[in-house]
Amino acid sequence: MVTVGVDIRVLGPAPHGGIREYTEQILRELVKFHDVTWKLFYSGRQPLDQRPWMSAANIIIHETEHSNRLLWARTRCTGRPYIDRFIGGADVFFFPHFLLAATSPSCRRVMTWHDLSYESMPELLSVGRRFWHRAVMRPRMQARTADHIIAVSESTRRDLIGRYGIVPERVTTVHSGIDPSVKRASDGEIELFRARESLPRRFVFALGTREPRKNLGALVAAFERIASGRRYADLGLVIAGPDGWLEGPLRDQIHRSALRTRIRFVGQLRREERALWLSAATVLAYPSLMEGFGFPPLEAMACGTTVLASANSSLFETVSDAGLLVDPYSIDRLAASLAALLDDDALRTRMIQRGYARVAMFTWSQAAARTMDVLRSVLQ
């Protein structure tokens, strides 16, 4: 029986984001391979919250109270401890994200890469995050020493090959899936939710960590451009997601806006609320400057909501022709595309139907099967 170690430190107390979503969903499917023993490694001062899938008979959880900072420092300075020996040995270790860890020479390493925005757009990171990537995590070194890399999109795969010089045969694209529980709420549920949240009849919805890469300032400017007219007097803008970094300019921009009373922050959403917000929205706007995969557009499609997204990076792959893709640097085009989705019922209906078909192409069971193929391949 093959033994696979998995680094699940991203399942700690940090806010729910794309990497955590990936880790939870891929593991929920991977543990269904019953001919594999899964050894999950977790460290941190906050205890691990148990998930239902963790009770499977082929799972062993190894939890330590050592802080991640201590482990990172020891690994950075000494190349120890070997994380596979922490858990009693493993044939291959799977890292859903490039958290720094050392493995013994006999243990193979497979790592998932989500994006390289920290390389292509370092100016959009805080000083602390830049230091964390370059001096602590050392992603270039980790990529070059992995036995195989899983890229969540062709865009990320190209970046790994081009920026880090990874041999193409060592990088496999495995698109992520979408949580099947994310689906459109009923009309009655949506109406009750609208009343509870005092939502306008029409609103543009943005979902994601508030950081410069999400380009929310451009979205606010595009919203102001169309919403100041009488035709859109009923339109609101709702921005959801956890606090990020370098978001002061965004808050200042909204504070100065003549439409600030129609712009609302709702913070981090509970998992069970995401589908309600997405179902109630008129348009999901996702003008990100770069994405490794991009869960919110697919989730919006699953909820029957039209999508406006950036014509860049992985969003070509995930959204394709099921949404409007525009230049995220052009306020004019963002505004015009928003207006088109708000005004053209036929266009909106066409995008919704394409969206449902598009979502069916991204399943976690398929992603897990391809990931398992990669894990087995490095042992041959």
TILUM-446694 format. One record per residue: x, z negated, y negated of N, C-alpha, C in turn; residue in one letter. Coordinates in pm, whole numbers, plus 50000, padded with zeros to 5 digits. Layout:
XZYXZYXZYa;...
END
This chain:
500855000050121500005000050000500885000049876m;500555008449780501295009249655500944997249568v;501944991749500501724980849406502044985849265t;501064984649177501224989249038501094977248945v;502124974948868502034964948762501454971248637g;500704963648560500104968748436500304958548326v;500834963048214500994954548096499674954448020d;498974942948020497664942347954497714933447829i;498884932447770498984923947651498124928847534r;497784941647532496924946647425495494941347435v;495164934647546493824928947561493744914747505l;494714910947425494724897947361493694896947250g;493884887447159492864884547058492804894246940p;493654904446938493644913846825492304921146815a;491934926246696490674933546681490584945446776p;489364948446816489144959646907489484972746838h;490314980646902490704993546846490845003746957g;491375015646921491455026447016492325023347137g;493475016747117494375013947228493775003647321i;493124993747263492454983747346491294990047423r;490534998747359489445005747426489985013947543e;491065020947520491695028847626492075019947743y;492745008847716493235000047822492084994447905t;491064989647838489904983947910489234994447997e;488995006147941488215016148012489005022448127q;490285025348105491055031648211491265022148327i;491455009248298491644999548406490354996948483l;489234997148414487964995348483487785005848593r;488305017948567488205028648667489375028448765e;490565025348718491735025448806491615015348920l;491065003648891491004993248996490064997149109v;489315008149092488455012949200489265020049309k;490545022549282491425027849386491865015849472f;491165013949582491335001749661492555002149751h;493225013549757494465014149834495675010349749d;495415004949632496465000649540496264985849508v;497364978349506497334964649455497714965149308t;496844959749225497054959849081497494946049036w;498674945248978499184932648925499204933548773k;498364925548709498204926248565499044915448498l;499864919648402500724910048330500174907548191f;500004894748158499514891048025500324879247974y;500704879647848501394868347786500814866047647s;500924853947601500434850547468499884836447465g;499824831147346499344817347332497834816447342r;497154827547318495714827947337495414832147481q;494554824647552494264828347691493554841747699p;493704848147812493084861147836491594859447864l;490784867147794489354867247823489134875447950d;488434869348046488184876248172487114887048156q;487364898448216486404909348221485834910148364r;484614914948379484024915548515484884923248615p;485524934248571486294942148665487564935148713w;487964924348644489164917148684488964908848811m;487734907648858487474899848978487604907949106s;487984920649094488134929149212489174923249308a;488964925449437489814919349540491254924249534a;491474936149481492834941849479493554939249347n;493084929449268493714926049141494334912149149i;495564911149100496244898249083496654897248936i;496254886448871496574884648729497724874648716i;498764878748646499904869948618499894867148469h;499604854848435499464850948294500514840648259e;501214842648148502214833348101501934829647956t;502304817647919502084813047782503224816947689e;504254823347742505354827847655504804836847546h;505244834847423504774843347315505374857347329s;504654867047280505164880747285506414882247199n;506464874947088507654875847002508904871347077r;508764860747156509904855947234510304866247339l;509324871847408509634881947509510274894247446l;509754898647331510324910247264511754907547221w;512004895547166513354892147120514334891947236a;513934885847348514824885247464515094899247520r;514044907247528514214920747581515084929147488t;514864927747357515614935447258517094932047263r;517414919247284518804914747277519534915447411c;518814912947521519484911547651519024921447757t;517934928747731517404937447835516754929947949g;516444917547928515794908848026514674901247953r;513714896048026513554895848171512944908848221p;513104911548351512444922948412510984919348433y;510104926948370508684923448373508094924948513i;508644934048595508124935648731508474923548817d;509584916948790509934904948866509104892948823r;508634893148698507714882748651506474882148741f;506064893848792504814894448868505054895349019i;506284893249061506574893149204506854906749263g;507184916549177507564929749224506464939949212g;506874952449185505934963649175506694976549201a;506004986349257506614999349280506715007349150d;505705006149068505665013248940504955004348840v;505395004948715504754997148610504085006648512f;502845003948482502055012248391501885004848259f;502305011348150502175005748016501145013947939f;499945008547914498945015947837499335018047690p;500405011447647500935012947512502405009147519h;503205013647422504645011347432505064997447381f;504464986947436504954973547407506284971647479l;507254965747407508614964747459508664955847583l;509254961047689509454953447812510504960647896a;511264952847973512274958448062511784957848206a;512174967748285511864967648427513154969048506t;513134964348629514324965148714514574979648755s;515794983048795516124996948828515265002948938p;514734994849026513945000049138512485002649102s;512054998448985510654999748945510495011548849c;509605020648883509365032148797508495028048676r;508635035948568507895032948443507045044948403r;505755042348382504835052348328504205046448203v;504255053848093503755048747965502755058547906m;501735053047842500775061347770501135061347622t;501145073347563501395074847420500105079547352w;499755072847244498505075947175498715084947054h;499725082346976500065091246864501445087746813d;501965096146726503265093846663503135093746512l;502025088646463501805088246318502855079846247s;503385069646316504425061146257505695069046230y;505885080346299507045089046276506735099446168e;505565105546175505255116546084504745111745949s;504175099545944503615094345818504015079745796m;505305076745794505725062745779505295056645646p;505095065145544504695059945413503305053745415e;502535056345519501185050845529501155037545602l;502325032545639502425019645706502975009145610l;502604996745634503184985745557504644984245599s;505414977145516506834974945548506974967745681v;506104958045705506154950445829505894959145951g;504944968145941504634976846054505734987046078r;506344991845972507465000945990508614993946063r;508884981546025509934973846091509584971546238f;508324968146263507864965446400508094977646489w;507784989546441507945001546520509425004946542h;510185005046434511545010346443512545000346502r;512454987746458513474978146497513094969946619a;511804967646639511374959146749510954967446870v;509974976246854509444983746967510344995247013m;511075001346922511985012346953511315023047041r;510265029146991509495038647073510295050647122p;511225055647041512015067147085512795063747212r;513445052147211514195047747329513265045947448m;512085039947424511155037747535510665050847594q;510395060447507509925073447556510985080347641a;512225079247598513295086347668513675079647800r;513355066847816513715059747939512535058748036t;511365063147997510225063048089510385073848195a;509925070848316509965080948421508925091848396d;507815088048336506805097848300505965092248187h;505455101348104504615097447990503275104248002i;502225096547977500875102047966500545103047818i;500175114847773499755116947634498235118447634a;497555111847541496095112247541495535125147482v;496425133847432495995146747380497175156447383s;496855169347377497905179447369498695177947239e;498005173647134498665171447006499775161047019s;499465149947085500475139547106501575144447198t;501215152047300502235157447391503225166247314r;502715174947228503615183547150504525175347061r;503995164747002504805156146916505915149246995d;505605144547115506615137947198507735147547234l;507365159647269508375169547306509195173747184i;508515175947071509215180746952510025170046881g;509495158146866510175147746789511175139646871r;510845137146997511715128747079512535136747179y;512295149747188513065157947281512775154947427g;511565150547456511205147547594511035160647671i;511575161247791511425173047875509945175147903v;509405187047879507965189347896507405185148030p;508195186448138507715182848271507485167848287e;508015159848193507855145348202506685140248118r;505905149148060504755144947979503505152048029v;502505144348065501245149848114500115145748020t;499315155447982498155152347897496985147847984t;496475136147953495265131048018494325126547908v;493315134547880492375130747776491635117947814h;491405109647715490625097447737489165101147761s;488385091247797486965093347820486145086347714g;484875084847742483975077647653483165067947736i;482985056147684482215045747752480785050747776d;480345051647901479005056847928477875048347871p;478195035947833477155027447774476865031147629s;477755039247569477535043747431476595055747434v;475375053847395474375064547394473345061647287k;472565071747255471615070447144470585059747173r;470345051347073469305041247082467935047947068a;466905041147111465545046447098465125046246951s;464115054346919463635054746781463175040946735d;462515033546823462055020246787463205010746758g;464245011346840465425002746819466105006246687e;466175019146658466815023546534466045018446412i;464725019346417463915014846303464044999846283e;464024992246390464204977746379465584974446322l;466584982046366467944979746317468054983146169f;467434994146128467444997845986466844986745900r;465724981345946465064970845869465924958245864a;466524954745977467344942645982468554943545891r;469164955445885470374957345806470094962745666e;468824964545633468424969945501469154983045472s;469114992245567469835004845556469005015245482l;469655023745405468945034945343468515044945450p;467555053345417467065063245513468185072645558r;469065076245467470205084745501471495077745459r;472475077845549473785072545509474895079245589f;476025080645521477255085645582477995073445637v;478475074745758479085063545828480545066545855f;481425057045827482845058045860483215046245948a;483975048846054484285038346151485755038746186l;486445027446168487855026546203488555016146118g;489755012346160490545002846084490805008145944t;490644999745845490865004045706492365004445678r;492915016245691494335018545666494455032345602e;495555035145535495675047845462495495060245548p;495925059745675495815071545761494355075945779r;493415066845766492005070445785491445078045665k;492195078245553491845087045441490475083745381n;490145071045375488815067145328488645069145178l;489735068945105489645071644962489105085644934g;489535095445014489035109044998487555109745032a;487135102145133485725101945169484885096045056l;485355085244997484625079244885484505089144770v;485585096244741485535106044633484545117344664a;484525121944790483575132444828482145127344821a;481935114944862480605108944853480145108144708f;481035103844620480685102944478480305116744422e;481005126844468480785140244415479365145244445r;478855142044564477505147044595476415136744566i;476715123844584475665113644575475245110644433a;476015115244335475635112744195474485121844152s;474215132244230473115141244196471765135944243g;470705140544181469355135744213468975138844357r;469485149844409469145154044546469545143644651r;470565135844619471085126044716470925111744665y;469905109344588469695096044531469445085544637a;469025089844759468735080344866469905078344961d;471045084444932472175084545025473085072545004l;473515066545114474475055545108475725058945188g;476755050845169477995052045245478295038445305l;478475038045437478795025545508480155027245575v;481055017845547482405018145605482535006045698i;482735008745827482824998045927484204998045991a;484654986346029485944985146096486704972946047g;487704968846121488464956846084489354959145963p;489774948145901490744948845792492014955445844d;492644963345759493874969845798495024965945708g;495694975845653496824973245564496814983445451w;497424979645342497504988245224496134993445182l;495114984645192493764988845158493354984845017e;494274979044940493974975244803493484986844718g;494174998444722493705009844641492285014144675p;491905013444801490545017144841489525007644779l;489804994944787488874985144729488794986744577r;489924989544513489914991744368489095004144333d;489255014644411488515026944388487015024544395q;486585017044497485165014344513484665005044402i;485484995344365485094986144257484854993444126h;485635004144101485505011843977484395022343984r;483885024944104482935035744122481585032744058s;481005042843995479655041443939478615040044050a;479005043544173478075042744288478415031144381l;479155021344330479635010644417478505002944485r;477325002344425476224994944488475655002444608t;476055015044624475585022944739476675024644845r;477775017544826478875017844924479005003844983i;479055003145113478994990045180480054988945288r;480744977545289481654974045398480894965245496f;481044967745626480404959045725481414952545820v;482704955245803483714948645883483714952846029g;484354944446110484474947146254483114946546321q;482784956746398481504957046468481634950846607l;480594943646647480534939446785480294951646874r;480824951046992480754962447082479324967347101r;478394957947117477004961547144476304967447022e;476924966446905476314971846783476734986146753e;477814990746811478365003746772477345014946789r;476665015146903475715025946927474555025546829a;474145013646787473055012546689473465018346555l;474655014746508475145020046380475295035246388w;475885040046497476105054346511474785062046524l;473815056146593472515062646609471745063246478s;471885052946398471145052346272471755061046163a;473055064146176473745071846072473255086346069a;473325092445953473005106545939474205115145974t;475385110845930476635118045957477725107745982v;478555110146083479795102646096480875110746026l;481535104745928482635111445858483955105445905a;484845114045951486115109546009487255118245955y;487585116145826488575124845760490025120445780p;490345115445899491665109945926492765120245906s;493925115545859495065124345838495795127745968l;495605119446070496205122146201495565113046304m;495255118446421494695110646530495325114746662e;495595104646746496085107546879494955112146971g;493775106446952492605110647030491355110246942f;490955098446897489795097346809488505094546885g;488245081746913487025078046984485745079446901f;485715075346773484455075446699483725088846695p;484395100346677483635112746680482895115246811p;483555112346924482885114147052481735104347068l;481935092047025480855082147034479665086346949e;479935091846831478855096546746478085107846814a;478805117246875478135128046947477255122547058m;477745112447131476965106547239475695099947187a;475705096147059474545089746997473685099646919c;473955112446934473135122546868473305123146718g;474505120246671474805120446528475825131346498t;475605138646392476525149446356477855143846306t;478885151846322480255147446293480925156646193v;481535150646093482445157446002483825151246025l;484785159446064486115154146096487195163346040a;488415158446049489555165945997489945177146091s;490375188246032490875199446110492365197546133a;492705187546212494125184846239494295177446370n;495525175946412495965168246528495005169746646s;494645158546710493845159246833492385162446808s;491925161746684490495163546658490035177746689l;490965187446689490615200746738490185200046885f;490865191446962490605190447105489335182747136e;489095171847065487945163447097486655168847036t;486695172646911485475176946842485195191746869v;486205200046860486075214546880484965220046789s;484035227846846482985233846765481705225446762d;481795212846807480625204146809480485196046680a;481315198746583481235192246452481865201446349g;481795197546223482455205046118483855199346098l;484855207946108486245204046089486735209645957l;487285200945871487685205245736489055199645701v;489625205145597490895200345542490665186545481d;491275175945536491015162445484491605159845346p;492495168745301493095167045169492265173345058y;491235180745096490405187744997489095180144974s;488975173744859487735166644826486575176444817i;486845188244762485785198344750485205201944886d;486075204344984485585208345116484915196945189r;485425184945172484755173345231483345171945175l;483225173045043481925171644978480975182745021a;481465195145024480615206445062480145205345206a;481025200545295480655199245436479655187945456s;479835177045383478845166345389477475171445346l;477455178845235476195184145184475555193445287a;476365201645353475825210945453475165203445568a;475805193045616475245185445727474005177545686l;473945173645560472785166145511471585175245485l;471855187545445470775196445398470275206445502d;471135210545592470795221545683470335215845818d;469035215145836468475209445959468885217646082d;468915230746070469285239346183470735236946223a;471615235746123473025233046151473185219546221l;472475209746169472575196246226472085196246372r;470965202946398470445203546534471425210546628t;472035221346579473005228746660474225220046691r;474715212646594475865204046615475545192746713m;474335187246703473935176346793473915181246938i;473335192946962473275198147098474675201347151q;475505206947068476895209447111477615196247139r;477295186147060477935173247077477635167047212g;476375167447253476025162047385476785169147496y;476905182347485477645189947586479135186547582a;479645184347463481065181247449481415167647512r;480575157947489480815144447541480915144547693v;480135152947758480135153347905481475157547962a;482345163147880483645167747926484695156647930m;484375145047875485355134147864484835121947939f;485325119948061484885108448141486085099948180t;485855086948188486925077848227487275079148375w;486305082848458486615084548600487595096048620s;487395106848544488335118048551489695114048495q;489705106748385490965102348326491735093348422a;491005084448491491665075348586492245082948704a;491515092848753492005100548867493305107848832a;493355113648714494565120748672495705110848646r;495375099148593496395088748571496955084048703t;496095082248805496545078048936497465088548997m;497175101248974498045111949022499445110548963d;499515107248835500815105648769501555093648828v;500855082548846501475070448899502035073049039l;501315080349121501805083449256502985093249250r;502945102449153503965112949149505355107449124s;505465096649047506805091349017507415083949136v;506625081649240507135074749358507555084549468l;507335097249446507675107349547509135111349541q;
END
